[in-house]
Amino acid sequence: MAEPARARAVLSTEDFKLIREAVLHYLKAIEDQPESVKFSNLYHRLGSALGR
């Protein structure tokens, strides 16, 4: 029986950088709204993912 193929990364490092930049742009637009906390957390998680 052959082993299954290795999983490939879905997003590249460049993708994370682009998504993080887009989240930051949106975060600045909604900074006075309660929802901004969720986007701030996402922004920081994306930054953590870049360090891997």
Sequence and secondary structure as in RCSB ss.txt:
>XXXX:A:sequence
MAEPARARAVLSTEDFKLIREAVLHYLKAIEDQPESVKFSNLYHRLGSALGR
>XXXX:A:secstr
         SS HHHHHHHHHHHHHHHHHTTTSTTHHHHHHHHHHHHHHHT 
